[in-house]
Amino acid sequence: MRQFLRSPLGIALLICLALGRMAFWAPFSSFYWNKVAPILASPASDRVVIVTMDEGADPTTGDAAALLARIRREMPRSVFFDAKVSYGVNASDDAMLGRAIASYGRDFTYVVRSQKPDQFDPDSFHLPPKRLVPDSQIAVSAWNTNFTYKAISAPYSVRLNGQDYPTVSTVMAGRHSGAQSEYYPDFSIDPATIPKISGRELRSNRLPQGILAGRVVVVTSDQGAMIGFFGSQVVQPIAVDITAAEALRKPLSLNLSFVPMVVMLALAILLIRRIQRQRFRILLYLAIVGTVLVLPMQLRTFGIVCDPDGSMAFLLIYAAIRGWQKRTRRIQHTSLSGLPNLAALSSQPIEIGRDVVVVVVARYEEILATLPIELHGEVARQIARRLSVGSGANEIYHGESGHFAWTEEARPLEMQLNHLEGLRALFSAPLQIGEHTFDTNIHFGLDRNEGVDASTRVNSALASANEALANGRSIELFESQRLVEAPWELSLHARIEEGLRNGEIWLAFQPQWDFLEGRVSGAEALIRWNHPTRGPIAPDAFILQAERAGRIDTLTYWVLEEAISAALALNALGPRFQMSINLSAQMVDKADLVTNFAEIVRRRRIEPSLLTIEVTETSSVRNRPAACHNLTKLREMGFRLSIDDFGTGEASLAYLADLPSDELKLDRRFVSRLLDSERDRAIITSTIGLAHALRQSVVAEGIEDAATFAMLRDLGCDHAQGYYLGRPQPFAVFLSDYEQGRRRAISDV
């Protein structure tokens, strides 16, 4: 049931019912019956005839008495007196009228009207004196109207001064109650066709004898307020009473309201939607519209009121919702491939127990650039077919820049990773697009964060896929902890700037020992961050975040400025002191790198040769030729270049051949096993020999004990760095220890 109420059909039904209770559709109903009434128009029955009093604007009771006496001779079935006459002007005339009325007995009905046809308060009605109608019945004429003053219904009786009086139509039809408390006029009767004769002609005997015999006669003075009638402009209220009497003579007098028809329409639409053939469905929908327009007219002829306004409103609302839904679906499909896009996946709930997988195709834009636009969709469709076959997903969603996504049943992580690796094998075969053949390489982003909204999960998998592509990895998993850290990462730039301003971010300096000179001859500047709420943040964590956010430039140039200040202070004390700083791989290929470094050293008036630039992890460099060009230019300016973590990752022999470096830094993983592993000792020995053959110095980092320190000295290593020699310290502490060491060295001499 809940699913139905969320569907376009259910929503349209709820809106229609809610607005219908507020009579929101009344204008449409009024328009409909105004147009339909002339189509249904039929002549009135001759059983009722109107006799007009033609004595002018203010007939007397004597005039009324004379006319009633003349009508009495015609032997009518009954008489309804609806004329406005003045009482108390002439006593003899009043008495004459009383005798004329009494002569009819119970066949006479005195009609009482309010000042306006739609007023029901007792003060609006003027009952005749009791002496005039001691035995005759009194009927009330009053009508409920709509916003255009059209008569729509009337009660069976009206209570005046503690007494219930029947309404005119019920007395005329001889029906004083019904299944409902109200009855309704018959709009199919044309009020202009109600038989009408002149009272003056009747009194002058110019009309055939017996013209009123056996008929219901309504005596009226053609005065008083008029009322609206569907299909006509305005009519006398008695005309509406007569049409309502005709309606009451029918077997039924019911108002079904719009609800039953709306419910039947909803059921009919449910059945039609199960039909597969589109053309047949359209024909049935047209039949429904025709039924809604025609059925109320047919029911009205049987005395059943069923306004079409709610039904038509329901169809319009449903059509609008379906149209919007289809438009949204069209928007959520790519124009060329016909596949649903990522917005479609994000807009629907993702079931518990399902993973979100996003694939990014490497060099997708380049593939499209080589093809005519009419083949772009075919590229996406072929990729989607392979992914569907491999994953078993029924629906593959297509995003921009070569992204494809789907959801699948969650497996244990290792099994899921193996499954995705197997899926990559489907792309070992090239794509054949027309006459073109393309090799493809795909990378996966995986989100397993159940309970999070679909949009967040899709974006998480999308970010992971992009990261996998950027880092050259097959699969990147978006961990739940990373989702928690997302707000921190996204505001990292502002936090870094704040940390630099208030001193949360600072430089630590770790000493480097020169084996040949037997002293501390340099230091590596290492960035640190003590956050007031998160505490100390590991450098690898926030540096990696800064690189992801593209904010590493700010940190790098700040480190360079601070390191230069420290180098100038240390070199002012005497012996040459070398300062090392780290350069992110995210910066080495930037066009303004060399210019910025040159401007800083010029402004700070420091020799570039006092600064060593350590570079590693070049696998993430986007433009490797530009990176090599920049580093070569920096070395030509006088900066020393150091290959950090040599022997791991990209810091290999190939990198050593590409860059004219000055220094190699042995990775701590080799140094830590120097005493226990002959293989690592052989690697370090050969690396030192290779570096010296290339006229480069060697720095061993990660030295934590005297034995390792001594062995490296014996192997010919040039410089040493590690906790054995000193931990990274704030500059004030480092400067103090450095000065004390120099004083001890001088005193020993």
Secondary structure, 3 states (H helix, E strand, C coil): CHHHHHCHHHHHHHHHHHHHCCCCCHHHHHHHHHHHHHHHCECCCCCEEEEECCCCCCCEHHHHHHHHHHHHHCCCCEEEEECCCECCCCHHHHHHHHHHHHCCHHHEEEEEEECCCCCCCHHHECCCCCCCCCCCEEEEECCEECCCCEEEEEECEEEECCEEEEEHHHHHHCCCCCCCCEECCCCCECHHHCCEEEHHHHHCCCCCCCCCCCCEEEEECCCCCCEECCCCCEECHHHHHHHHHHHHCCCCCEECCCHHHHHHHHHHHHHHCCCCCHHHHHHHHHHHHHHHHHHHHHHHCCCEECCCHHHHHHHHHHHHHHHHHHHHHHHCECCCCCCECHHHHHCCCCCCCEEEEEEEECCHHHHHHCCCHHHHHHHHHHHHHHHHHHHCCCCCEECHHHEEEEEEECCCHHHHHHHHHHHHHHHCCCEEECCEEECCCEEEEEECCCCCCHHHHHHHHHHHHHHHHHHCCCEEEECHHHHHHHHHHHCHHHHHHHHHHHCCEEEEEEEEEECCCCEEEEEEEEEEEEECCCEEECHHHHHHHHHHCCCHHHHHHHHHHHHHHHHHHHHCCCCCCEEEEEECCCCCCCCCHHHHHHHHHHHHCCCHHHEEEEECCHHHCCCHHHHHHHHHHHHHHCCEEEEEEECCCCCCHHHHHHCCCCEEEECHHHHCCCCCCHHHHHHHHHHHHHHHHCCCEEEEECCCCHHHHHHHHHCCCCEEECCCCCCCEEHHHHHHHHHHHHHHHHHHC
